[in-house]
């Protein structure tokens, strides 16, 4: 049971980290986003959790 809870906790931590990264990248100026190849448009990918 604890292994399952640890996997869920790890999945939430990873999802939180990804959301934070996407927010930071989206807050950069457009010129820098273009330079690093960050997508300008399109639907954001949903973060899929393994449960």
C-alpha positions, 0 to 999 in steps of 0.5 A: 500500500505504501508503495502505491501511495509513494507512486501517487505522491511522486506523480503529483510532484512531477506534475507540479514541477512540469506546471511550474516549468510551463508557467515560467517558460510562458512568462518569458518574452516572445523573442526568447521563447522563439529562440529556445523553440518554445511553442507559440500557439497550440493547445497545452498538453494535459499532464497525464497522471498514471492513475 
